[in-house]
Amino acid sequence: MEPNQNQPESRKPGLIGLGIMLVVVLGFGLGHWFRPASPEADRLPIPSVPSVFTGPAKLVVYHEGPALPQVWIDTFSGAPGYPKVDLRALARHANGSWPADGDVYLIKARTFPEMGKNLLWLDLTGKVSPEGINPVFLAQAYDPAGKQSRPWRISPWFFMKKTAPGTNPKVAMAPPVRWWSEAQALFPNNPDLMAGIWIKSQNRSIRLGGEVARNQAMQQSEASLAGKTAPEDECWRAMQDGRAFFSFLPSWRLILNPQAGGGSIRWSALPVGTIVDFEVMAVPDGSAKKEMACKFLDFLLAPSQQAALLGATGYFPVRSKQGKEWEGSSMAMPAGPWFDRSEFILWPYPQPVLTTPAAVTDTNAGVTAPDLGKQGE
């Protein structure tokens, strides 16, 4: 019998199956051969690959005055490669120390040297330009060389009074002569502030005279204002709802709410000047994000931000022309040379007294500790 012509074709499926089996066996053997000998090797961490979606670390910004508008924060953070802003209200820790983990500090002039005792401020020369800032606000006593800070907004404090219904809004309120004896008055319970305006009322500088002048003014003002003080927020609420008719408050409150109290609140300043909340910006030299922090300062000093500052925060910008510091205000400012004679407080904050009871042991039991408060008398 002759061989079948299709016999070679009939053997192909068997050869293919045999080939598949060889590949499987070979793969299993190679996998077993190259498998790590130690079981711990299977648990080695896989190197992480940085994600293109991971943004830069947050920029920590401490502020002492009213907070920035959220739209400003979003505008800054929305730029490509710019970080989110972690905005925090500045307050002392329980042990009396200031927060030191910030990248930017927006603080009052009086706080700047106080915090500088524990924080080394970055030299802003060549990093944040003062160009365009009113010369009146530069080279001040808290930073004479103007190297470590930049001013960015101000708010004068005014005496505010509720006037009788129907009073012409264009008629300015006359400066009070004996402001501490005004009827139905309520003043902020800030001893330094009230001592400062007490000194100004006597046509003296609040930055001269040292501790003796400060303590004397504080005692006199506290005695004259006994029973007439409350937190600043409460003073403002009382002016609005009619519980108080006279106070001493920062101008930004009335600027942001000119219809407060039915639109009957007027302000005035003493001819000898007033107190100005003078806010500055600074960057700690130890910040890991100094470059971005300086960009944030530039952002707040930009003409667009400064132009919107008054309407957004009630504070006046520092980008202004000398003699035209109040340009753009919809409210008439007090007349006269009061601003040229005004000052900001540089008294240090009262230092908290921290007392830690000594542990009683066999060696110190019954021993009276020395009175450190009487040293040097």
Phi, psi and omega in degrees: 000138180278147180299149179291133182293337183266006186298317179301322180295324184290342182268352181297314180302323179294319178295321180296317179297319179297322179296320180296318180297320179297319180296318180297314181297317181297319179296318180297318181294316179296320179297319179292323182294317184269004178291136180302137182292324183270134178293336179294336182297331179292341185255011177296138181294141177279128180305130181280142178255122180305132181277140177291348181266357179277118183277171179291162181298154182293150175264115183274118183239119175264137178232145181258325179270194178305145185292158176289151175299141181298327181295330176292316179300316181294324180296315180295313183290340183282349179290144181303128178082001181268147185277163169290153180254125176261095185273125183229140175286134182282129177204150178293152171285171181300332181272006177093353182276161177268152175299135183242011184259014182276157174260335178220141176235123175252100193225164177286157182303323182291336181277334186302305179291331179296314179288334180293349176290335182240348179242134174272118182278144179289140173285117185271002180302126180077358181250319177230109186286136175274005182302133179094346179281137178305127181303337179300330186265002183257162177053049179271171189298330182287339180207072189304322181278348180065031183266327191255001182210164173223128174291153180217340175197155180223157177210108178289150173266134181235154168283130181240140184219139174277125181264166181292148178305139179091357179294135180299119182296342181275352179271119182288150178282135180291142179300135180289142180275307178244075188298329183291344182251013177297144180288147178050046181262149176217124186243153178300138180275055178247099185303318180296316181298310183290328175293324179297312181288335175296317179292317179300325180299336180264013178060040176238158179280135180283349181259005179244158178099346176066199184297328181297311180295320181296312182294322179295316179295323180294318179295317182293317181291320179296322178292320182285334184255015181303127180080005182239022182238155179198166175305149183306316179300321180292323177300317181292319178296320180295326177293327182283321185263005173091004177283340176225149181241359182206140179198179177232109191221158178290143186298333185299333181294315181283330178296318180284339182219069184295341180269007179301142180065030181074017179077016185257006181273128177241160179232163177202161177232149177293143177302334181277001176109175181221189177259139182241128170283110187249107185260138182235165178242142179211157181233126177294139180294338181275000180294140177278354183235045184299318182298315180289327177297319178294326176293327177293320176297317177300322180299316181288337179266356180299145181307322182294319180289319179295324179292330181267356187298314184297313181289332184271327186235348183083354177270150178273144182283162176265349173277093181206168178267145181299128183091352179232042183295336185255012181299133181102348180284134178278351180252138180292128179276155177304143181276166176099180185272024186302323184292322180297337182255004182280162181217166170244150184283133175241011175299143176290152175296146176303130181281125179294139179270114182256117181243128178244113181302134179285141179291133181278123178233179179294336185271335182245004180296130177083002179269129180277128180287148179292150179274096183292337183289348182256006179293140176086358180283000000 
